[in-house]
Amino acid sequence: MSLGCRTAAASAARRFGAACAGLQAWPTALVCGAGVQACLLVATLSAGAPPLRVCSDPNNMPFSNVKRQGFENKIAELVARDLGRPLAYFWSPQRRGFVRNTLAAGQCDVMMGVPVQYDRVQSTRAYYRSSYAFVARRDRHLRVASFDDVRLKTLKIGIQITGDDYNNPPAAQALAARHLGNNVRGYTVYGDYSKPDPQRDVVDAVADGRVDIAVVWGPFAGYYGRREPAPMDVVPVSAERDGPGVAFAFDIAMGVRRGDRTLRDALDAVIVRRHAEIRRILTSYGVPLL
């Protein structure tokens, strides 16, 4: 990010009444010269109750951003309000080492949006279930829902990738198994972090014709599909699995430190009590729900 730490600290103090502590962490929320610092921004202050400290990415819409505009921000606000606790954020980009340098390091208490089976944390009950989805311009009349659709053999297919080998995303594995690797165009899941909406490019590529169709994690597909100038079709992948090792649908939970059963149980209770409100938030952001 181009924002200097001093500027961020002053802005945080003005906006939230909190300081930018020089907490050393990597990956980091802010780059300050040659060094790196993550800023703990207290979003709400109240006397008595300890803050609910959320580990969050400052530039990861539609999930979260430093302006607290993402659906995970809205759900965190709902949870904190229900628990009667002030809400605080520890901002850090979600890169390799995120859990180690945030939750496990004691900088924050809860992560939003983790798969239920994620073994680096102790997860709550799921608060939504979504899947990967096919995204195409509506005027193409494709409505693809399966990797076995024969039309994919003639289409340029955008997918999100985490590296140069295309091996790990579920869509890449499903396409490779069908010998469609030459049709694939990869877009990094991290995007250009110096800009807002760094992960939007794969959906933009569908809208502007660089690719014919894309396979995108549902919350990205639904949120950015609504924001394209051309109407878009977002169709969840019809099969939730492709053989024993490839899943397209996931239960999503909150994560706390292993052993923190008290907080996990409290969050579980909020998820049950606020189920309808959580669902309304997710729907308002276009998240495909299963």
N, C-alpha and C positions, 0 to 999 in steps of 0.2 A: 504494500500500500504506500502511497506517496505522502500520507499524512505523518508529520513528525510527532514524536512522543510528547513533546511539550505542548504542542497544539492539541493533541488528543487529551492530555491531562486537563488542560484548561477547559476544553469543550465538555469533558465529562463532568467536571466540577460545576460548570454552569448548568448543564442539562439535568444531572442526576443528584447533585449535591454530594458527589463522591470523588475520591482521589484516584489518580492513576498510579497504583503502586508499582514499583520497579521489580516486579516478580519475574525471575528468570525462567524462561520456558522455551522449548522448541518442539514442535512447530509453534509459531508465534502469531499474535494478532497484529502487531505493529512492528515495523522495522525502523530503528532509530540509529541513523548513521551506520556504522559497521556492526553495532550490537543489536540484540533482539530482546524485546520485553513483551510480556503479555499483560494486559490491563484488566483488572478486576473492577467492573463497573457496577455499582450498586444502583439498581433501577428503582427501588422503592425503599424508603426508610420507615421503620416503625419501632417504637420502644418495646423492649421486653423480648419478644420471640426472636430466636436466631434466624438469620436469612436462609432461604432455600437457595443454595448456590448452584447455578446451572452451568455446565460445560457447554459452550456453544461456539459455532463458527460465525464470524462477523460478516461474511460475504457468501452466503450459501442459500439464496432463495431457490425455491419457495419455503425452505425449512426455517432459516433464521438469517438475520443480519443485524448490524450494530444499531440500526434504527428500530429494531424489534417489530419488523413488519411481517415476519414469516409465520407460518401456522404453528411451528413448534414454539415460537415466542408467545403466541396467543394461548396455546395450551399450557405453557409454563405459568403464565399469568393467572389462568383459571385455577391451576393446582395450588399455587402459592396463596391465592385468595381463599380457597377452600380450607387450607391448613392454617390460615391466620398468621402467615409468616411473610416478612418482606422478601422481595425477589432480588437476587443478585446474579450477575453473569461473570464468568471467567471466559474471556474471548480468546480463541485460538483456532487457526485453520485446521480443518479435519484432514490431516495428512498422516503419514506413517509416524507412529509414536504418540498419537493424540491421546489415547487412554492413559498411557504411561505418564505423560507430562501434565495431565489435567486431573482426572478422577483419581487415579492411583497415587498421584503426588499430593493429594489432599487439597488441591486448589479449588475444588468444587465437589458437590455432593451427588449430582444426578445428571445423567445424559439423556436427552430426548432422542427418540427415533432409532433404537437399536433392535436388530433381529432378536427374537425371543431366545434363540439357541446360541447367541453370541457368548463365548466362554470367557471373555476377558472381564465380564461384569456379572453381577447378580441381577437378573432381569425381573421386572414386574410382570403382571399379566399383560397380555396384548391390549392395546387400545385402538388399533386398527389393523386390517389386513389388506394388502394391495398387491399388485402384480406388475410385471413388465407389460408394455402395451405397444402395439403398432400405431405409428402416427403417419398420416398421409393427407395431402390436400383433398378436400371434399370433392373438388371438381374433377379429380382423377377417378372417382367412383371405385376405389380399390377395396376398401373394407376387409383387408386381410386380417385373419384372426389366428392363423396356424402357420407354423414353419413348413408344413407339408403342402402349402398352397403352391401349385405349379407355376403361378405367375412370378414368384420370387426369382425364378431362374433367369428372367429377362430384366430384372430391376436392379438399380443401384440402391444399396441398403446401408443406411447410416446406423452405427452403433456407438455406444459409449465404451471407451477403453481406459484401463488404468496404466497401461504401459505400451511398449512397441510390439509385443508379441501377439496381441489380440487373443490370448489363450484363456484368460480367466473369466470374462463376463459370460453370463449364461447364454446371451444371444450369440456370441461368437462361437461358443461350443456347439450350439444347435445348428448354426449355419455351416460350420466346418463338417459336422457329421453328415450333412446333406451335400457336401462338395460345392458349397456356394461361396467359398472364401474369396474368390476373384470378384465377387459382386460387392464386397464389403468396403465401406469407407469409414475409417475410424475417427472419432472425435474424443479428445481426452476428457475424462470425467471431471478433471480439475479445471479445465478451461484456462482463460487468461485472467488470473486472479487480480490483476491491476485494474480490471474493469468491473462494473456492476454486472450481475447475472452471468458469471463466468461460464456456467454450464449450459447456457441457452443455445449454443451454436448448432448442436445437432438438430434441434427442432427448427431453427432458422433455415438450415440447409434444406429441409423438406419444403418449407414455404417458398424459398427462392429458386428451387429446382436443381440445386447441386446434387441432391439425391432424390430418388422417387419415393422412398419410404424409410422410416427409421424404427428401431426397436429401442425403447427408452423406459427407464424405471417410471412407474405410473405417476407419482407425484410431479416429476418433471414434465412428463407428457401432458398431463391434464392442465397444469398451471400455465406453461408456456404455449401450449396449443391454443389456449383462449386469447393469447396476446399477439397472435400473428395477424397481419392485415387480411390474409386469405383465410376463409373458414377451413378448419382442420377436423378430420375424423380421428378420434382416439379410441382404439379398440383393444381391450385387454387380451393378452395371449390366452387362447381358449384352454389349452392344457396347462395345468399348474406344475407339471413336471415333464421332463424329456429324458426318460430313462432314470436309473437309480441315482445318478450323480448330479443332475442339472435341475434346479428349481427355478421357477419363474414367479411364484407367489410366496409372500413372506408375512408372518405375523410380526408386528412391530410393537415394541414395548419401551419402557424407560429402563435405564440401567443405573444401579448404585454399586458402591464398593462391595466386594464379597464380604459377607458377614454382617452387613448393615441391615439386619432383618427388620429393625424398628422402622426405618425409613421406607424400606420396600413394602411393608405391610400398610403403612400410612398411604403410600402412593396407590397401592392396589385398591384401597377403600375409596380413594378419590376417583379412580378410573371407573369404579362401579357406580358411585353416586352421580358422576358428571358425564356418564356415557352419552346421553343425548346431546349435551352441549359440545362435547368433543367431536362428535360426528358432524354437527352443524359447522363447526370450524373447518374440518377437513373438506366437507362438501363445498364450502364457499371458496376454497382454493382449487377446486377441480380435481381433487385426489380421487382416482378410481378406487372404490371400496368393494371388497368381496364379502 
